[in-house]
Amino acid sequence: VLLAGHLAGTAPLPIYRVEQIDEAVRVLKERGWQSDRVVALPNGPCYLFQDPTGVHLAIYENCRPDTDQKFAGIFDT
């Protein structure tokens, strides 16, 4: 679970990991999705998308796979 207080709205945002972010961004844009924001996750770049009907999702590429180990056992309260 990724908690992000800097994103607007109250609905959950599905975030999908992709193998090649540039290719995934290209395909989504070709299908009518609009990317209005790019954010940096600890694991890599994350693009926020919205389709023509208003559905939101995000994709990211795991460019730094060792990041999960750095955060192992750390919990914010």
HTML snippet that shows the backbone in 3Dmol.js (N, CA, C, O; Angstrom):
<script src="https://3Dmol.org/build/3Dmol-min.js"></script>
<div id="view" style="width:600px;height:400px;position:relative"></div>
<script>
const pdb = `
ATOM      1  N   VAL A   1       0.854  -1.166   0.000  1.00  0.00           N
ATOM      2  CA  VAL A   1       0.000   0.000   0.000  1.00  0.00           C
ATOM      3  C   VAL A   1       0.899   1.227   0.000  1.00  0.00           C
ATOM      4  O   VAL A   1       1.821   1.347   0.807  1.00  0.00           O
ATOM      5  N   LEU A   2       0.612   2.122  -0.910  1.00  0.00           N
ATOM      6  CA  LEU A   2       1.339   3.381  -0.995  1.00  0.00           C
ATOM      7  C   LEU A   2       0.374   4.489  -0.611  1.00  0.00           C
ATOM      8  O   LEU A   2      -0.643   4.686  -1.276  1.00  0.00           O
ATOM      9  N   LEU A   3       0.681   5.208   0.449  1.00  0.00           N
ATOM     10  CA  LEU A   3      -0.164   6.318   0.892  1.00  0.00           C
ATOM     11  C   LEU A   3       0.471   7.617   0.419  1.00  0.00           C
ATOM     12  O   LEU A   3       1.649   7.873   0.668  1.00  0.00           O
ATOM     13  N   ALA A   4      -0.318   8.428  -0.262  1.00  0.00           N
ATOM     14  CA  ALA A   4       0.210   9.674  -0.811  1.00  0.00           C
ATOM     15  C   ALA A   4      -0.742  10.812  -0.484  1.00  0.00           C
ATOM     16  O   ALA A   4      -1.841  10.885  -1.034  1.00  0.00           O
ATOM     17  N   GLY A   5      -0.333  11.680   0.389  1.00  0.00           N
ATOM     18  CA  GLY A   5      -1.162  12.804   0.780  1.00  0.00           C
ATOM     19  C   GLY A   5      -1.148  13.949  -0.209  1.00  0.00           C
ATOM     20  O   GLY A   5      -1.944  14.879  -0.079  1.00  0.00           O
ATOM     21  N   HIS A   6      -0.270  13.909  -1.190  1.00  0.00           N
ATOM     22  CA  HIS A   6      -0.152  15.033  -2.121  1.00  0.00           C
ATOM     23  C   HIS A   6      -1.042  14.897  -3.358  1.00  0.00           C
ATOM     24  O   HIS A   6      -1.042  15.791  -4.204  1.00  0.00           O
ATOM     25  N   LEU A   7      -1.797  13.809  -3.484  1.00  0.00           N
ATOM     26  CA  LEU A   7      -2.683  13.623  -4.625  1.00  0.00           C
ATOM     27  C   LEU A   7      -4.096  14.060  -4.250  1.00  0.00           C
ATOM     28  O   LEU A   7      -4.563  13.803  -3.141  1.00  0.00           O
ATOM     29  N   ALA A   8      -4.769  14.723  -5.190  1.00  0.00           N
ATOM     30  CA  ALA A   8      -6.130  15.207  -4.944  1.00  0.00           C
ATOM     31  C   ALA A   8      -7.135  14.070  -5.054  1.00  0.00           C
ATOM     32  O   ALA A   8      -6.886  13.062  -5.716  1.00  0.00           O
ATOM     33  N   GLY A   9      -8.266  14.248  -4.399  1.00  0.00           N
ATOM     34  CA  GLY A   9      -9.338  13.274  -4.502  1.00  0.00           C
ATOM     35  C   GLY A   9      -9.336  12.281  -3.359  1.00  0.00           C
ATOM     36  O   GLY A   9      -8.401  12.214  -2.561  1.00  0.00           O
ATOM     37  N   THR A  10     -10.425  11.502  -3.304  1.00  0.00           N
ATOM     38  CA  THR A  10     -10.567  10.528  -2.227  1.00  0.00           C
ATOM     39  C   THR A  10     -10.611   9.092  -2.739  1.00  0.00           C
ATOM     40  O   THR A  10     -10.591   8.155  -1.941  1.00  0.00           O
ATOM     41  N   ALA A  11     -10.672   8.903  -4.057  1.00  0.00           N
ATOM     42  CA  ALA A  11     -10.756   7.553  -4.624  1.00  0.00           C
ATOM     43  C   ALA A  11      -9.374   6.908  -4.665  1.00  0.00           C
ATOM     44  O   ALA A  11      -8.380   7.597  -4.893  1.00  0.00           O
ATOM     45  N   PRO A  12      -9.301   5.604  -4.450  1.00  0.00           N
ATOM     46  CA  PRO A  12      -8.016   4.901  -4.584  1.00  0.00           C
ATOM     47  C   PRO A  12      -7.488   5.028  -6.015  1.00  0.00           C
ATOM     48  O   PRO A  12      -8.267   5.134  -6.962  1.00  0.00           O
ATOM     49  N   LEU A  13      -6.192   5.015  -6.163  1.00  0.00           N
ATOM     50  CA  LEU A  13      -5.551   5.099  -7.467  1.00  0.00           C
ATOM     51  C   LEU A  13      -4.773   3.814  -7.713  1.00  0.00           C
ATOM     52  O   LEU A  13      -3.749   3.585  -7.070  1.00  0.00           O
ATOM     53  N   PRO A  14      -5.241   2.968  -8.637  1.00  0.00           N
ATOM     54  CA  PRO A  14      -4.480   1.757  -8.942  1.00  0.00           C
ATOM     55  C   PRO A  14      -3.151   2.130  -9.605  1.00  0.00           C
ATOM     56  O   PRO A  14      -3.115   2.940 -10.531  1.00  0.00           O
ATOM     57  N   ILE A  15      -2.067   1.533  -9.121  1.00  0.00           N
ATOM     58  CA  ILE A  15      -0.741   1.766  -9.682  1.00  0.00           C
ATOM     59  C   ILE A  15      -0.202   0.427 -10.167  1.00  0.00           C
ATOM     60  O   ILE A  15      -0.066  -0.519  -9.391  1.00  0.00           O
ATOM     61  N   TYR A  16       0.102   0.360 -11.457  1.00  0.00           N
ATOM     62  CA  TYR A  16       0.567  -0.878 -12.078  1.00  0.00           C
ATOM     63  C   TYR A  16       2.036  -0.768 -12.437  1.00  0.00           C
ATOM     64  O   TYR A  16       2.484   0.256 -12.954  1.00  0.00           O
ATOM     65  N   ARG A  17       2.780  -1.821 -12.163  1.00  0.00           N
ATOM     66  CA  ARG A  17       4.190  -1.871 -12.571  1.00  0.00           C
ATOM     67  C   ARG A  17       4.264  -2.377 -14.002  1.00  0.00           C
ATOM     68  O   ARG A  17       3.603  -3.352 -14.360  1.00  0.00           O
ATOM     69  N   VAL A  18       5.073  -1.709 -14.821  1.00  0.00           N
ATOM     70  CA  VAL A  18       5.271  -2.107 -16.208  1.00  0.00           C
ATOM     71  C   VAL A  18       6.755  -2.386 -16.433  1.00  0.00           C
ATOM     72  O   VAL A  18       7.613  -1.874 -15.714  1.00  0.00           O
ATOM     73  N   GLU A  19       7.038  -3.197 -17.430  1.00  0.00           N
ATOM     74  CA  GLU A  19       8.434  -3.545 -17.737  1.00  0.00           C
ATOM     75  C   GLU A  19       9.184  -2.396 -18.403  1.00  0.00           C
ATOM     76  O   GLU A  19      10.337  -2.125 -18.067  1.00  0.00           O
ATOM     77  N   GLN A  20       8.527  -1.721 -19.347  1.00  0.00           N
ATOM     78  CA  GLN A  20       9.166  -0.623 -20.085  1.00  0.00           C
ATOM     79  C   GLN A  20       8.227   0.577 -20.090  1.00  0.00           C
ATOM     80  O   GLN A  20       7.255   0.611 -20.845  1.00  0.00           O
ATOM     81  N   ILE A  21       8.519   1.550 -19.254  1.00  0.00           N
ATOM     82  CA  ILE A  21       7.596   2.665 -19.064  1.00  0.00           C
ATOM     83  C   ILE A  21       7.383   3.472 -20.336  1.00  0.00           C
ATOM     84  O   ILE A  21       6.257   3.885 -20.616  1.00  0.00           O
ATOM     85  N   ASP A  22       8.427   3.704 -21.106  1.00  0.00           N
ATOM     86  CA  ASP A  22       8.272   4.506 -22.328  1.00  0.00           C
ATOM     87  C   ASP A  22       7.305   3.844 -23.300  1.00  0.00           C
ATOM     88  O   ASP A  22       6.476   4.521 -23.909  1.00  0.00           O
ATOM     89  N   GLU A  23       7.404   2.544 -23.446  1.00  0.00           N
ATOM     90  CA  GLU A  23       6.512   1.806 -24.341  1.00  0.00           C
ATOM     91  C   GLU A  23       5.082   1.821 -23.805  1.00  0.00           C
ATOM     92  O   GLU A  23       4.138   2.016 -24.570  1.00  0.00           O
ATOM     93  N   ALA A  24       4.916   1.619 -22.500  1.00  0.00           N
ATOM     94  CA  ALA A  24       3.576   1.621 -21.903  1.00  0.00           C
ATOM     95  C   ALA A  24       2.919   2.989 -22.021  1.00  0.00           C
ATOM     96  O   ALA A  24       1.722   3.076 -22.293  1.00  0.00           O
ATOM     97  N   VAL A  25       3.684   4.055 -21.821  1.00  0.00           N
ATOM     98  CA  VAL A  25       3.154   5.411 -21.970  1.00  0.00           C
ATOM     99  C   VAL A  25       2.691   5.627 -23.404  1.00  0.00           C
ATOM    100  O   VAL A  25       1.609   6.166 -23.633  1.00  0.00           O
ATOM    101  N   ARG A  26       3.498   5.214 -24.361  1.00  0.00           N
ATOM    102  CA  ARG A  26       3.147   5.378 -25.770  1.00  0.00           C
ATOM    103  C   ARG A  26       1.848   4.660 -26.107  1.00  0.00           C
ATOM    104  O   ARG A  26       0.974   5.223 -26.766  1.00  0.00           O
ATOM    105  N   VAL A  27       1.722   3.411 -25.650  1.00  0.00           N
ATOM    106  CA  VAL A  27       0.521   2.616 -25.940  1.00  0.00           C
ATOM    107  C   VAL A  27      -0.721   3.249 -25.309  1.00  0.00           C
ATOM    108  O   VAL A  27      -1.756   3.359 -25.966  1.00  0.00           O
ATOM    109  N   LEU A  28      -0.631   3.661 -24.056  1.00  0.00           N
ATOM    110  CA  LEU A  28      -1.787   4.271 -23.401  1.00  0.00           C
ATOM    111  C   LEU A  28      -2.208   5.562 -24.102  1.00  0.00           C
ATOM    112  O   LEU A  28      -3.401   5.803 -24.288  1.00  0.00           O
ATOM    113  N   LYS A  29      -1.246   6.389 -24.490  1.00  0.00           N
ATOM    114  CA  LYS A  29      -1.581   7.632 -25.193  1.00  0.00           C
ATOM    115  C   LYS A  29      -2.222   7.351 -26.542  1.00  0.00           C
ATOM    116  O   LYS A  29      -3.141   8.059 -26.953  1.00  0.00           O
ATOM    117  N   GLU A  30      -1.743   6.318 -27.236  1.00  0.00           N
ATOM    118  CA  GLU A  30      -2.355   5.939 -28.513  1.00  0.00           C
ATOM    119  C   GLU A  30      -3.808   5.503 -28.336  1.00  0.00           C
ATOM    120  O   GLU A  30      -4.612   5.639 -29.258  1.00  0.00           O
ATOM    121  N   ARG A  31      -4.144   4.987 -27.169  1.00  0.00           N
ATOM    122  CA  ARG A  31      -5.497   4.507 -26.879  1.00  0.00           C
ATOM    123  C   ARG A  31      -6.384   5.578 -26.254  1.00  0.00           C
ATOM    124  O   ARG A  31      -7.491   5.286 -25.802  1.00  0.00           O
ATOM    125  N   GLY A  32      -5.898   6.818 -26.230  1.00  0.00           N
ATOM    126  CA  GLY A  32      -6.728   7.917 -25.756  1.00  0.00           C
ATOM    127  C   GLY A  32      -6.538   8.335 -24.310  1.00  0.00           C
ATOM    128  O   GLY A  32      -7.204   9.262 -23.849  1.00  0.00           O
ATOM    129  N   TRP A  33      -5.645   7.675 -23.584  1.00  0.00           N
ATOM    130  CA  TRP A  33      -5.383   8.069 -22.202  1.00  0.00           C
ATOM    131  C   TRP A  33      -4.518   9.327 -22.208  1.00  0.00           C
ATOM    132  O   TRP A  33      -3.652   9.494 -23.068  1.00  0.00           O
ATOM    133  N   GLN A  34      -4.763  10.206 -21.242  1.00  0.00           N
ATOM    134  CA  GLN A  34      -3.995  11.440 -21.104  1.00  0.00           C
ATOM    135  C   GLN A  34      -3.173  11.379 -19.818  1.00  0.00           C
ATOM    136  O   GLN A  34      -3.685  11.024 -18.757  1.00  0.00           O
ATOM    137  N   SER A  35      -1.896  11.729 -19.929  1.00  0.00           N
ATOM    138  CA  SER A  35      -1.045  11.789 -18.748  1.00  0.00           C
ATOM    139  C   SER A  35      -0.907  13.244 -18.341  1.00  0.00           C
ATOM    140  O   SER A  35      -0.368  14.063 -19.086  1.00  0.00           O
ATOM    141  N   ASP A  36      -1.399  13.554 -17.153  1.00  0.00           N
ATOM    142  CA  ASP A  36      -1.359  14.934 -16.696  1.00  0.00           C
ATOM    143  C   ASP A  36      -0.289  15.183 -15.648  1.00  0.00           C
ATOM    144  O   ASP A  36      -0.080  16.319 -15.223  1.00  0.00           O
ATOM    145  N   ARG A  37       0.389  14.118 -15.232  1.00  0.00           N
ATOM    146  CA  ARG A  37       1.361  14.293 -14.151  1.00  0.00           C
ATOM    147  C   ARG A  37       2.337  13.138 -14.095  1.00  0.00           C
ATOM    148  O   ARG A  37       1.962  11.984 -14.299  1.00  0.00           O
ATOM    149  N   VAL A  38       3.586  13.452 -13.818  1.00  0.00           N
ATOM    150  CA  VAL A  38       4.610  12.437 -13.571  1.00  0.00           C
ATOM    151  C   VAL A  38       5.156  12.697 -12.177  1.00  0.00           C
ATOM    152  O   VAL A  38       5.515  13.825 -11.840  1.00  0.00           O
ATOM    153  N   VAL A  39       5.215  11.636 -11.364  1.00  0.00           N
ATOM    154  CA  VAL A  39       5.754  11.762 -10.010  1.00  0.00           C
ATOM    155  C   VAL A  39       6.893  10.759  -9.850  1.00  0.00           C
ATOM    156  O   VAL A  39       7.020   9.813 -10.627  1.00  0.00           O
ATOM    157  N   ALA A  40       7.703  10.981  -8.844  1.00  0.00           N
ATOM    158  CA  ALA A  40       8.817  10.081  -8.577  1.00  0.00           C
ATOM    159  C   ALA A  40       8.470   9.194  -7.385  1.00  0.00           C
ATOM    160  O   ALA A  40       8.236   9.686  -6.282  1.00  0.00           O
ATOM    161  N   LEU A  41       8.440   7.899  -7.615  1.00  0.00           N
ATOM    162  CA  LEU A  41       8.300   6.930  -6.528  1.00  0.00           C
ATOM    163  C   LEU A  41       9.698   6.463  -6.142  1.00  0.00           C
ATOM    164  O   LEU A  41      10.629   6.608  -6.934  1.00  0.00           O
ATOM    165  N   PRO A  42       9.867   5.912  -4.958  1.00  0.00           N
ATOM    166  CA  PRO A  42      11.195   5.394  -4.604  1.00  0.00           C
ATOM    167  C   PRO A  42      11.726   4.373  -5.622  1.00  0.00           C
ATOM    168  O   PRO A  42      12.933   4.297  -5.851  1.00  0.00           O
ATOM    169  N   ASN A  43      10.835   3.596  -6.224  1.00  0.00           N
ATOM    170  CA  ASN A  43      11.270   2.563  -7.167  1.00  0.00           C
ATOM    171  C   ASN A  43      11.501   3.088  -8.581  1.00  0.00           C
ATOM    172  O   ASN A  43      12.187   2.430  -9.364  1.00  0.00           O
ATOM    173  N   GLY A  44      10.952   4.251  -8.933  1.00  0.00           N
ATOM    174  CA  GLY A  44      11.139   4.774 -10.280  1.00  0.00           C
ATOM    175  C   GLY A  44      10.050   5.741 -10.680  1.00  0.00           C
ATOM    176  O   GLY A  44       9.202   6.101  -9.864  1.00  0.00           O
ATOM    177  N   PRO A  45      10.069   6.171 -11.950  1.00  0.00           N
ATOM    178  CA  PRO A  45       9.102   7.149 -12.424  1.00  0.00           C
ATOM    179  C   PRO A  45       7.692   6.579 -12.467  1.00  0.00           C
ATOM    180  O   PRO A  45       7.498   5.391 -12.725  1.00  0.00           O
ATOM    181  N   CYS A  46       6.711   7.440 -12.211  1.00  0.00           N
ATOM    182  CA  CYS A  46       5.313   7.032 -12.178  1.00  0.00           C
ATOM    183  C   CYS A  46       4.483   8.056 -12.949  1.00  0.00           C
ATOM    184  O   CYS A  46       4.504   9.246 -12.634  1.00  0.00           O
ATOM    185  N   TYR A  47       3.759   7.590 -13.953  1.00  0.00           N
ATOM    186  CA  TYR A  47       2.892   8.444 -14.762  1.00  0.00           C
ATOM    187  C   TYR A  47       1.455   8.257 -14.316  1.00  0.00           C
ATOM    188  O   TYR A  47       0.977   7.129 -14.197  1.00  0.00           O
ATOM    189  N   LEU A  48       0.758   9.372 -14.067  1.00  0.00           N
ATOM    190  CA  LEU A  48      -0.660   9.338 -13.730  1.00  0.00           C
ATOM    191  C   LEU A  48      -1.456   9.575 -14.998  1.00  0.00           C
ATOM    192  O   LEU A  48      -1.179  10.516 -15.742  1.00  0.00           O
ATOM    193  N   PHE A  49      -2.446   8.724 -15.249  1.00  0.00           N
ATOM    194  CA  PHE A  49      -3.238   8.782 -16.468  1.00  0.00           C
ATOM    195  C   PHE A  49      -4.714   8.917 -16.157  1.00  0.00           C
ATOM    196  O   PHE A  49      -5.186   8.556 -15.078  1.00  0.00           O
ATOM    197  N   GLN A  50      -5.434   9.452 -17.146  1.00  0.00           N
ATOM    198  CA  GLN A  50      -6.890   9.514 -17.107  1.00  0.00           C
ATOM    199  C   GLN A  50      -7.394   9.197 -18.509  1.00  0.00           C
ATOM    200  O   GLN A  50      -6.874   9.715 -19.497  1.00  0.00           O
ATOM    201  N   ASP A  51      -8.422   8.333 -18.587  1.00  0.00           N
ATOM    202  CA  ASP A  51      -8.998   8.023 -19.900  1.00  0.00           C
ATOM    203  C   ASP A  51     -10.101   9.032 -20.220  1.00  0.00           C
ATOM    204  O   ASP A  51     -10.470   9.836 -19.364  1.00  0.00           O
ATOM    205  N   PRO A  52     -10.630   8.996 -21.446  1.00  0.00           N
ATOM    206  CA  PRO A  52     -11.658   9.973 -21.834  1.00  0.00           C
ATOM    207  C   PRO A  52     -12.922   9.958 -20.966  1.00  0.00           C
ATOM    208  O   PRO A  52     -13.652  10.949 -20.933  1.00  0.00           O
ATOM    209  N   THR A  53     -13.190   8.857 -20.266  1.00  0.00           N
ATOM    210  CA  THR A  53     -14.383   8.792 -19.414  1.00  0.00           C
ATOM    211  C   THR A  53     -14.102   9.235 -17.972  1.00  0.00           C
ATOM    212  O   THR A  53     -15.018   9.286 -17.152  1.00  0.00           O
ATOM    213  N   GLY A  54     -12.834   9.557 -17.661  1.00  0.00           N
ATOM    214  CA  GLY A  54     -12.485  10.029 -16.325  1.00  0.00           C
ATOM    215  C   GLY A  54     -11.876   8.984 -15.413  1.00  0.00           C
ATOM    216  O   GLY A  54     -11.603   9.276 -14.249  1.00  0.00           O
ATOM    217  N   VAL A  55     -11.655   7.773 -15.906  1.00  0.00           N
ATOM    218  CA  VAL A  55     -11.026   6.720 -15.103  1.00  0.00           C
ATOM    219  C   VAL A  55      -9.542   7.046 -14.920  1.00  0.00           C
ATOM    220  O   VAL A  55      -8.857   7.422 -15.872  1.00  0.00           O
ATOM    221  N   HIS A  56      -9.058   6.898 -13.688  1.00  0.00           N
ATOM    222  CA  HIS A  56      -7.660   7.198 -13.373  1.00  0.00           C
ATOM    223  C   HIS A  56      -6.887   5.913 -13.086  1.00  0.00           C
ATOM    224  O   HIS A  56      -7.432   4.955 -12.538  1.00  0.00           O
ATOM    225  N   LEU A  57      -5.618   5.911 -13.463  1.00  0.00           N
ATOM    226  CA  LEU A  57      -4.685   4.861 -13.070  1.00  0.00           C
ATOM    227  C   LEU A  57      -3.287   5.426 -13.184  1.00  0.00           C
ATOM    228  O   LEU A  57      -3.086   6.500 -13.750  1.00  0.00           O
ATOM    229  N   ALA A  58      -2.329   4.705 -12.649  1.00  0.00           N
ATOM    230  CA  ALA A  58      -0.931   5.116 -12.743  1.00  0.00           C
ATOM    231  C   ALA A  58      -0.095   3.901 -13.111  1.00  0.00           C
ATOM    232  O   ALA A  58      -0.459   2.761 -12.820  1.00  0.00           O
ATOM    233  N   ILE A  59       1.039   4.171 -13.758  1.00  0.00           N
ATOM    234  CA  ILE A  59       1.993   3.109 -14.091  1.00  0.00           C
ATOM    235  C   ILE A  59       3.377   3.554 -13.647  1.00  0.00           C
ATOM    236  O   ILE A  59       3.689   4.745 -13.645  1.00  0.00           O
ATOM    237  N   TYR A  60       4.204   2.585 -13.273  1.00  0.00           N
ATOM    238  CA  TYR A  60       5.586   2.903 -12.925  1.00  0.00           C
ATOM    239  C   TYR A  60       6.485   1.773 -13.383  1.00  0.00           C
ATOM    240  O   TYR A  60       6.042   0.642 -13.585  1.00  0.00           O
ATOM    241  N   GLU A  61       7.761   2.101 -13.545  1.00  0.00           N
ATOM    242  CA  GLU A  61       8.779   1.098 -13.868  1.00  0.00           C
ATOM    243  C   GLU A  61       9.686   0.942 -12.662  1.00  0.00           C
ATOM    244  O   GLU A  61      10.110   1.931 -12.064  1.00  0.00           O
ATOM    245  N   ASN A  62       9.980  -0.284 -12.308  1.00  0.00           N
ATOM    246  CA  ASN A  62      10.826  -0.574 -11.154  1.00  0.00           C
ATOM    247  C   ASN A  62      12.302  -0.440 -11.553  1.00  0.00           C
ATOM    248  O   ASN A  62      12.994  -1.436 -11.763  1.00  0.00           O
ATOM    249  N   CYS A  63      12.765   0.805 -11.652  1.00  0.00           N
ATOM    250  CA  CYS A  63      14.147   1.089 -12.063  1.00  0.00           C
ATOM    251  C   CYS A  63      15.150   0.835 -10.938  1.00  0.00           C
ATOM    252  O   CYS A  63      16.340   0.646 -11.190  1.00  0.00           O
ATOM    253  N   ARG A  64      14.665   0.831  -9.711  1.00  0.00           N
ATOM    254  CA  ARG A  64      15.533   0.630  -8.550  1.00  0.00           C
ATOM    255  C   ARG A  64      14.988  -0.529  -7.707  1.00  0.00           C
ATOM    256  O   ARG A  64      14.404  -0.303  -6.647  1.00  0.00           O
ATOM    257  N   PRO A  65      15.177  -1.771  -8.175  1.00  0.00           N
ATOM    258  CA  PRO A  65      14.577  -2.921  -7.490  1.00  0.00           C
ATOM    259  C   PRO A  65      15.085  -3.138  -6.069  1.00  0.00           C
ATOM    260  O   PRO A  65      14.423  -3.818  -5.286  1.00  0.00           O
ATOM    261  N   ASP A  66      16.233  -2.584  -5.716  1.00  0.00           N
ATOM    262  CA  ASP A  66      16.751  -2.761  -4.357  1.00  0.00           C
ATOM    263  C   ASP A  66      16.059  -1.875  -3.337  1.00  0.00           C
ATOM    264  O   ASP A  66      16.293  -2.020  -2.137  1.00  0.00           O
ATOM    265  N   THR A  67      15.209  -0.957  -3.790  1.00  0.00           N
ATOM    266  CA  THR A  67      14.523  -0.028  -2.892  1.00  0.00           C
ATOM    267  C   THR A  67      13.645  -0.751  -1.883  1.00  0.00           C
ATOM    268  O   THR A  67      13.577  -0.344  -0.723  1.00  0.00           O
ATOM    269  N   ASP A  68      12.973  -1.817  -2.304  1.00  0.00           N
ATOM    270  CA  ASP A  68      12.106  -2.555  -1.379  1.00  0.00           C
ATOM    271  C   ASP A  68      12.886  -3.039  -0.167  1.00  0.00           C
ATOM    272  O   ASP A  68      12.375  -2.996   0.952  1.00  0.00           O
ATOM    273  N   GLN A  69      14.110  -3.498  -0.369  1.00  0.00           N
ATOM    274  CA  GLN A  69      14.934  -3.993   0.739  1.00  0.00           C
ATOM    275  C   GLN A  69      15.312  -2.863   1.698  1.00  0.00           C
ATOM    276  O   GLN A  69      15.417  -3.077   2.905  1.00  0.00           O
ATOM    277  N   LYS A  70      15.516  -1.661   1.155  1.00  0.00           N
ATOM    278  CA  LYS A  70      15.877  -0.519   2.002  1.00  0.00           C
ATOM    279  C   LYS A  70      14.738  -0.121   2.938  1.00  0.00           C
ATOM    280  O   LYS A  70      14.979   0.398   4.028  1.00  0.00           O
ATOM    281  N   PHE A  71      13.490  -0.368   2.509  1.00  0.00           N
ATOM    282  CA  PHE A  71      12.332   0.004   3.316  1.00  0.00           C
ATOM    283  C   PHE A  71      11.773  -1.168   4.133  1.00  0.00           C
ATOM    284  O   PHE A  71      10.785  -0.998   4.847  1.00  0.00           O
ATOM    285  N   ALA A  72      12.375  -2.326   4.044  1.00  0.00           N
ATOM    286  CA  ALA A  72      11.880  -3.514   4.763  1.00  0.00           C
ATOM    287  C   ALA A  72      11.848  -3.233   6.274  1.00  0.00           C
ATOM    288  O   ALA A  72      12.841  -2.801   6.861  1.00  0.00           O
ATOM    289  N   GLY A  73      10.714  -3.482   6.869  1.00  0.00           N
ATOM    290  CA  GLY A  73      10.572  -3.325   8.314  1.00  0.00           C
ATOM    291  C   GLY A  73      10.310  -1.904   8.785  1.00  0.00           C
ATOM    292  O   GLY A  73      10.174  -1.670   9.986  1.00  0.00           O
ATOM    293  N   ILE A  74      10.236  -0.949   7.861  1.00  0.00           N
ATOM    294  CA  ILE A  74       9.967   0.436   8.242  1.00  0.00           C
ATOM    295  C   ILE A  74       8.488   0.726   8.076  1.00  0.00           C
ATOM    296  O   ILE A  74       7.924   0.497   7.006  1.00  0.00           O
ATOM    297  N   PHE A  75       7.864   1.223   9.117  1.00  0.00           N
ATOM    298  CA  PHE A  75       6.448   1.544   9.092  1.00  0.00           C
ATOM    299  C   PHE A  75       6.226   2.950   9.609  1.00  0.00           C
ATOM    300  O   PHE A  75       6.763   3.321  10.653  1.00  0.00           O
ATOM    301  N   ASP A  76       5.440   3.737   8.890  1.00  0.00           N
ATOM    302  CA  ASP A  76       5.045   5.058   9.369  1.00  0.00           C
ATOM    303  C   ASP A  76       3.794   4.889  10.213  1.00  0.00           C
ATOM    304  O   ASP A  76       2.900   4.115   9.873  1.00  0.00           O
ATOM    305  N   THR A  77       3.743   5.614  11.303  1.00  0.00           N
ATOM    306  CA  THR A  77       2.564   5.546  12.159  1.00  0.00           C
ATOM    307  C   THR A  77       1.939   6.902  12.350  1.00  0.00           C
ATOM    308  O   THR A  77       0.931   7.025  13.046  1.00  0.00           O
TER     309      THR A  77
END
`;
const viewer = $3Dmol.createViewer("view");
viewer.addModel(pdb, "pdb");
viewer.setStyle({}, {cartoon: {color: "spectrum"}});
viewer.zoomTo();
viewer.render();
</script>
